[in-house]
Each structure stands twice: as C-alpha cells, then as structure tokens.
Amino acid sequence: MKTNIIIKTTFEAVHCWPDCTIQEVDFLQYPHRHVFHVTMKFPVQHNDRDIEFIREKRKVEDFLLTHWHRKNVGRMSCEDFCSALFRAWPNATYISVFEDNENGAEVYQ
C-alpha cells in the first residue's frame, strides 16, 4: 500500500498564449486573469505524517507568492507551472494546476 499527503491551494495570475492560432479561442492571445488551483501529492512512509501537510502547504504558498501570485506570468501554461513546481519539489509524486478549477494539466511520476 502507498500513502500520499495532499495539499491544495490557489494563486491568482495573468497569462496569455500569444501563438494561439485557433480562431474559436483567439482571445487567449491576450493577457487574461485566472485563479489557478494547485494540487500536490507527497509520499509518506507511515501514518504518523513524516511530512506535515500544513507546513508543506505554507512552503508552497510562499513559493507561489514570490514567483507568480498576482503577477503577469507571460506565456506560462498549466503544464509550465507543474514543471516548475516539480523542479522546486522533486519529492512530489503528483502535481496538477487548473485554470479557475475547470481545465488544466497534471504531471506525475
């Protein structure tokens, strides 16, 4: 059996997809705001919480505040956010980032 702790949080940012060639959603070429929803999972070895999830969530929130919260992040996508979070937390087993909790990406190892 495998166990993960799970943290969820959000951050607000502005981004765009300047290379969008899909006429139906060409508005994505221009800067627009989202509330990004982040979920991260971390493996633990026992049920006495070798990673305390409130503490880990605060670390993630500090990272988000420093790097992306209420900023224009340019052309960063949900996939880009996931990759950057994995570089910062290589011990995570799963990371997802969703725009407005509707559409997004997940990356796991």
N, C-alpha and C positions, 0 to 999 in steps of 0.2 A: 504494500500500500504506500502511496506517496501523498504527502500533505504540503500544501502551499498556504502562506498567508496572503491576503488580498487587500490592496489599498485602492481606493477610488478618490479622485479629486478632479478639479476643473481649473481651467485658466482661460482668460479672455485674450484674444489677439486678432489682428487684421492680417490677411494674406491675400494672395492673388495667384492666378495661373495665366501668366501673360502669353503663353504659347498655345492656349486653347483654340482649336480650330473647329470645334463642334458648335455650329450655329445656334442650336437649341439652348445651349448654356454659355454663350459667348460673354455674358455678363461676368463670368468668373475671371476674365482677363483683367478686371479692375479690382482694386483693393476693396475687400468686404470683411465684415466682422463676424466672428463665431465665438461661441463658448465651446471650448474643446474639453471633452470628457476623457480622462485618463484612467485606465485600469492597469495595475501592475501586480504580478504574482511572483512570490519568492518562496523557494523550497525551504522547508524546515525539517529537522531530523527527529523531533519529538513533540509531544503535546504540551510542553511547558514553555512554548514560544521562545525558541532561541533567537528569533527576530521579533521585537516588539512592534506591532503594526502602527501604533500612534507615532512612535518615534521615527519610524521609517517614512511614514506619510509626511511628517514635518520636514524631513530632509528633501523629499521630492518637491514639496510645495516651495521650499526655499530656492531650489533649483529653478522651478518654473517662474517664480517671481523675479529672479535675477536675469533669466535668459529670455522669457517670452511673454509673460503676463502683461497685458495692456500695451503691447508693442506691435509695431508693424514688422512682421517676420518675413516679409517679401514673398518669395515663391515656395516657402516650405509647405510641404504636404503632410497629411497624417502619417504617411509612411516615413517621411523625413523625421518627424517628431519621434516616432517609435525607434528609429535607428539611433538617434541622438541619445534617447533615454537608455537604450541598451549599452551604448558606449559609457555612459555615466554609471549604470548599474548592471555590470556584466553577470552578476549573480541572479538576476531576474530570469524567470522561465517563460514569462508571457507579458507582453505589453500591447495595449490597444489604445488608440486615440480616435475619437469620434467627433465630428462636427455637429454641434448642437444636439448631441446624443442620438443622432439619426443615421448618419453614414460615416464610415471611417475605415480604418485598417487595423489589422492585428499582426503581430510578429511574435513568434515563439521559437524556443529551442528545446 
